[in-house]
């Protein structure tokens, strides 16, 4: 017996050592991806590169302490950076922005995420449909690409609106540096080749190291290639940003919008990369982790952070199984930020532009756009409308329009539902819609109708009018509403159903409801008085039960 216990202990220890080794490998791989990406994202927002490092470290510590996912990684993110940079620029133009606004914004986003997680508002993450989300990412990708063209070409940028940025680029195109352009394109090509031929290789780090070496060896800084220069080193000074309560009026709407985008991306990452033990994602807990990460980022003087799909994929593909991988990466990145400012002095800005162009290329989901255009032209229009709104309007306005389009799309799909008549499949007790090769039979004096959507205010009138049209066509003595597809009923729809029942009665038809499978719908029908109106004896488990029962009563088909 002691020998068996000893073997079990050795097996557990070996397994633990194996998992630790996998996390160490994943952490080192994550570092190679994180360093260039966080620098580039900070550069995208106009921040010093070391703030990108601090944001990554803060996000990692906060999420590791409070998040649920064992593999999700967070940090500076190219999806939300253009949004809050655009929003802060608009506030700055109106003079309603305090010093350190990005840090204060991170704190507000953190508070919003903690609140969402505490109130279990994970369902909000599903507000954006896939086509709208695809259009949103396409618009963000265009913004990233345009914003990085000056760095890629080695010329000054200009303008806040995308049209002004393009005009500034065109006016200075003759001053473009061929060396900067070559470095940027080399970085972009290297990252694409590594992703296609050897995904485990850190293409961004390889390209950045090679580009930096070229700058040093050939003296390209003296030939017009912009470099980062010596960065300030040292620990971040944790402090609450100074602000006036009046400053919050401008920042709170932007913070809520950012929190919504972070929630949607966090939910997507958590569901796409489940833990190795197969446990269900705990989205609300992950919101709390991202909320803590944003609070720490704000206290460190950085900016809002988000869950990262590509970096999480790197951890999973490298065999990482816990937050130890992200914590190791954070420790190395922090050491570089604290002591290694001079090591990054010769990094060319064009190489960081190449990294961001690669990110823009990845989030522009061309394959998915083509599939949606082929399979659903109406939803392809949603992609175009959302992308145009994001590109042409202020980004935060475009995001709000995208969310509104997604909600309107859901409402429109609900309002398109119409009642349909069912018929019995010959020789069975199954009632089925006619068509698609099915031959169905109807019973004399009976109308069996179904509604395959929640009964809500948005479709209440179309439901009532559709039912009345079927009744006028068939003139039944008995109407059976097959409610298997009705998942919920609200007050407005219940009133429409009550009105329909009374009109049927006035016309001499009895009404029964069959197969209410949704507990929510049944509870609502009782609460709003619909069951009391038809009587409990006219509520059935199936259409056949309704017909058999009511056939036995003289009032069944009166």
N, C-alpha and C positions, 0 to 999 in steps of 0.2 A: 504493500500500500504506500509506504513512504517513497518507494521508487517511482510509482505512478505519479504521485504528486510532484516529485522532482522533475519528471519528464514534462508534466503539464506546465510547470513554472518556466522551464527552459523554452518550451514551445511558445508560451505567451511573450517571454522576453524577446525571442527571435522575431516573432511577428511584430512586436512593438518597434524593434530596431529597424525592421524592414519598412514599416510605415514612416518612421522618422527619416530614413534614407530617401524615401520617395518625396517627402515634403522638402527635404534639403535640396534635392535636384530641381523640384518644381520652383522653389524659392529663388534659386540661382538663375533659372531660366526666366522667371518673372522679372528679375532685376534687369536682365539684358533688354527686355521689351520696355520696361517701365521708364528707365532713365531717358532715352530719347523721346518717348511719347509724352511724358510729363513736362519735359522742357519745351517741346513743341506746342503743347496745349497752353502752357503759361504764356508763351510767345504769342499765340493766337489771341489771347485776351489782353495783350499789351502789358503783361506782368513780368517781373524778373524771373528767370528760369528757376531759381531756388525756391520761389513761392510754389511752383508746381511740385517740387519735392516735399515741401512742408505739407501741402494739401494731401498728397498721397499718404504720407506718414500719419497725419491726423485721421484721415478717412479709414486707414487700416486699423489703427488702434481703437477707434470708436466702434467699428463694425465687429472686430474680433471680440470686444468686450460684451457687446449687447446684441449682435445679429445672430440669426439662427443658422444660416447656410455655412457649411464648412469650407466651401470652395469659392464663394463670391469674393471678388476683389473690387475695391472702390478707389476713387481718387479724382484728380482733375480729368474732365471729360469734354471731348470736342463736341458732343451733342448739345450740352447746356451752355457751354462757354459763349458761343455767339449770341445766345438768347439774352443772358444777363449783361453781356458787354453792350449789346444794342440798347437794352432797357436803361442801363446806367448812363449811356451816352445821351439818350433822350432826356433823362432827368437833369443831366449836367447842362444841357442846352437851355433848360428852363430855370436853372439856378437852384433846383430843389434836390441837391445831393450833398451829403456830408463827407468830410474826409474819411477815408477808410470805409467807403460805402460797400465795397465788395465783401469785406470781412463782416460787416453788419448784416449784409444780405445772407451770408452763410449762416449766421446765427438765427435769423428769422426762418430760413428754410429748415434748419435743424429743429426749431420749435414746432413748425408745421408738421414735419415728419414724425416727431415724437407724439404729437397729438393724434395724427392719423393712425399710427400704430397702436396707441393706447385705446382708441375708440374702435379698433378693428375695422378700418375703412378700406381694407384691401380691395373690395369690389370696385372702388373708384379707378383702379389701375386698368380696368377693362373698358374705359370710356372711349378709347380710340380704336376704331376698326382697323384691320390690317391695311386696306387701301389708303386710309387717311394717314396712318403711321408711316407708310411707305412714301407718300407724298411729302410728309413732314421731314423725313430723313433726306429725301432728294433735295428739298429746298435748303436744308442745313448744309448739305454737301456742296451745293453751288456757292453758298456764302463762304464756306471754308476755302474753296478753290480760288474764288475771286480775291479774297483777303490775302492769300499767300502768293499771288502772282507778282507783286512788287518784290518780295523777298526772293522769289525764284529768279527774277530778271535782274536783281541787284539795283533797283531804282526806288526812289521814294514813293510812298503811297499817298493817298489823299481821298477825301470825301467820305461821308458816312453812309449815304444811300448807295446801293449797288451800281446805279447808273453813274453817280459821281466817281465811284472807285474805278469803274471801267474807263471813264473819260480821262481821269488822271493817269492811268496806265498808258492809254493810247497817246496822250500828249508827250509822254517821256519815253516812248518805246525805242526811240533812236539812241537813248543813253544806256540801253541794256548791256549788262556785262556778260560776255560769252563764257567767262570762267564761272560766274555764279550760276548761269543757266546750265552749264555742263555738270556742276556739282549737284544741283537740284534734280536734274534728270537722272544722273547716276544713282542718287539715293532712291528715287522712285523705282527705277529699273531693278536695282539690287533687291529691294523689298519684295517686288513682284516675283522675281526669279526665285528667291528663297521660299516664298509662300508656295509657289507652284512645284518646285523641284525638291526642296528640303525644308518642310514646314517647321521642323524643330530648330533650325538655325535662326539665331537672332538677327534677321536681316537689317533691322533698323540700326542696331548697335554696330554691326559690321560696316554698314555704309557710313555711319557717323564717324567711326574711327578712321576709316579710309579717307573721308573728306577732310577731316581735321589734319591727318598726316600730310595730305596734299597741300593744304594751306601753309603748314609749317615748312615743308621741304622746298616748295617752289615760291615762297614769299608772296602768296596770293593776296594777303591782306593789303599789301602795298600796291596791288594792281586792281583795287576797287572791289574786292570781295569782302563784304561786311562780316565781322565776327562778333561773338558775344562780348568779348573783353573780360577783364577780371571781375568776377562776381563777389559781392560781399559774402563773407563766411561768418559762421557763428550760430548759436542756438536761437530758435525763434523765441521772441519775448511774448509769453502768454499774457494777454491783457484784454479786458473788455473794451471794445471800440467806443470812443467818445461820440455821443450823438445827442441831439435834441429830440424830444418826443414828436415835434412837428416833422422831423425827417422821416418818421415811420410812414406817414401818409403816402409818400411817393414810393416807398420800398415794399410795403406790405403786399399790394397787388402783384408786383413782380415776383416776390417771394412765394406767394401762393401758386402762381403759374409755374415757377420752377419746381416747387414741391410736387406738383401734379406730374410734370414730365419725369422727375426722378422716380416717383412711385410707379409709373408705367414701365420705365426701363428696368427698375429693380425687380418688379414682378416678372418681366420677361426673362431676365437673367436667372432668377431663382427657379423658374419652371423649366428653362432650357437646360440648366446644369444642376440636376438633383444631386444630393449627397450620395456617396458610394454605398451606403447601407439601404438605399431605396426609400428612405423616409419621405413623407409628403412635405413639400415646401411650406414653411411657415412665413407667409408673406408679411403679415402684420409685424412679426418680430424683426424681420429684415428691415422694415421701415424704421423701427426703433434704432437698429444698428446704423443705418444711414443718417438718421437724425443726430445720433451721438457723434458720428464722423463729421457732420457739418458744423456742429457746435465747436468741436476741437479745432476744425479748420478756421472758423471765425476767430476763435481765441488766439490762434497762431498768426493772425493777420493775413490769412490767405483768402480763399474765395470758395463758393459752393462746389461741392463734390457730388459724384454720382457713381452708381454701379457701372462696371465696365464689362461689356460682353466679350471683346477680344482678349482682355487680360485674364478674365475668368476662364475662357477657353484654353488659354496657354497653361493655366494651372491644372486643369482637368487632363489635357493631352499629355502633360509632363508627369502625370501620376500623383499629383497632390491630393491629399485626403483630408486636410484640416487647415485651420487658419495659421498653423505654424509656417507654411510656405509664404504667405503674405507678410507675416511678422518678420521673417528673416529678410525678405526683400525690403521691408520698411527700415530695418536696422541698417542695412547697407546703404540705402538711399540717404538716410539721415546722416550717416557718417560722411558721405560725399558732400552733402549740403553744408555740413558744419565745418569740414576741414579742407574741402577740395575745390574751393572757388577758382583757384588759379589753373586747375587741371582743365577747366572748361573754357578758358579764355579764347582759345583759337578755334572753337567750334563755329563753322560758318552758318550764317543765318539761312542761306540757300538750302543747306542740308535739312534744317528743321522744316523749311517750307516743303521739301520733298516728302518728309515724314507725314506732314499734315495732308498733302495731296493724296498720299496713299490711303490715309484714313477716310478722306472724302470719297475716294474711289470705292472703298469697301462699304460705306454706308449708303451709297447710291445703288440701290438694289435693282439693277437693270434686268436681271433674269426674272425677278418677281414682277416687275412692271410689265414685261412682255407677256408673262403668263396671265396676269389680270386683264390686260388689254385684249388678249385672245379669248378669254373665257367669260369676261363680264365687262362689256364696254361701258355700262353705266358706272361701275365702280372705278374703271380707269379714269372716267371724268372726275371722280373724287380725288384721285391722285394728282391730276393736272391742276385742279382748283386749289388744292392745299399747297402744292409746290409753288404755284404762282403767288399765292397769298404770302407764303413765307419769304419768297425771293423779293417781291416788289414792295410789300408793305413793311413797316417796322416788324422785326421778327416776333416780338412778343404779341403784336396784334395778329400776325399770321398764325401763331400757335393757337390763340384764342379762336380764330376763325376755323382752324382745323378741328378743334374740339367741338365747336358748334356744328360743323358739317357732319362729324361722326354721329353726334346725337340726332341731328335731323335725318340722317340716313337710317338710323334705327327706327325712328318714328315713322318715316316713309315706308319702310318695309312692313311695319306693323299695320299701317293704314291700308296697304295693298291687299290684306287678307279679306276674303269674301266668303260668306257661307256657301257650302256646296252640298248638293243632294247625294245621299248614299243609297245604294241598292244592295240587295242580298245576292251573294255569290251562289249560284244554283247548287242545291244539295248540301248547303252548309248553313251555319248560323252567323256567318261573317258578313258584316255590312261594309261595303267598300265603294270608293268613288268610281264612277264609270270611266271608261277609256283605257288607253295603254293595253289594248287587247283583252281586257276583262269584260265579260258579258254579265250584267247584273239584272236582277228582277225587282220590281216595285210591288208593293201590296196596295190593293185598292183602298182608297180612303186614308192612307197613311203617308205622311211625309217624314222621312228621317233625314235630318240635316246636321252637318258638322261645321265647326269653326276651329281652324287649326292655328290659333294664335291666342295670346292673352287677350282678354276682353278689357280694354282700357278706354279712357276718354278719347284717345286719338282715333279709335276705330268703332266707337259705340254707335254712331249714326250710320256708318256704312254697314255695320252688322245688322241693325234694325231694318234698314231699307232693303238689304239683300234678302233677309228672311221674308219680308213682306212680299217681295217680288216672287220668291219661290211659292209662298202660300197662295198668291193670286193666280199663279200658273197651275198649281195642283189642286187647290181648294180641298184640303184634307179635312177629315173629321178628327184626326189625331196628329199632332205635331210632336215628334220625339227629337229633342236636341241631344245629339251625341257629343258629350263634353270632354272626351278623352284628350283632346288637344288644347283645352283651355287651362292654362297653368295658373292664371290669376284673374281676379275680377275686381275692378275699382268701383267707387260710388257711382260715377257717371254712367258706366256701362251697366251697372245693376239697374239703374233707373230706366235705361233703354230696354233692358230685358223685361222688367216689370211692365213697361208700356206695351211691349210685344205680346206678353201673356194676356193682358186685358183686352187687346184688340182681337186676339184669337178667340177669347171667350165670347166677345160681342158678336163674332162671326160664326159662333156655334162649334168651334174646334176646341178639343181638350189639349192640354200641354203636359208633356212629361220630360224629365231630364234623365239621361242615362250615362253611366260610365264616367262619373266625375272622379278622376284618378288623383288630382292634385288636392292635397290637404288644405293648402292655402285657398284654392278656389272654392272648395266645399264650405270652409269656414266663412268665407266672404258671402257666399250665397245664403247662408243661414243668417249672418249678421245684418245683411241688407234686406232681409224679408222675402227673398225670392222663393225659398223652399216653403215658407209659410203661405205664400200666395198660391203655389201649385198644390200644396199638401204633401206631407211626408210620404203618403201612399203613392205619389207620382214621381218618386225618386228611386231609380233602379241601378243595378250593377251592370246591366247590359241592355242593348236594344231588344234582344229576343225576350228577356225577362219582362220588359215593359209591354211588349206585344202580347205575350201569353197572359200576363196578369190582367191587363186592361180588356182583353177579349172576354174574360170571364165575368166582367162587370158590365152591366147594361149601360152605365154612364161612360164606359171607356171610349166609345167612338161616337158619342152623341154630338 
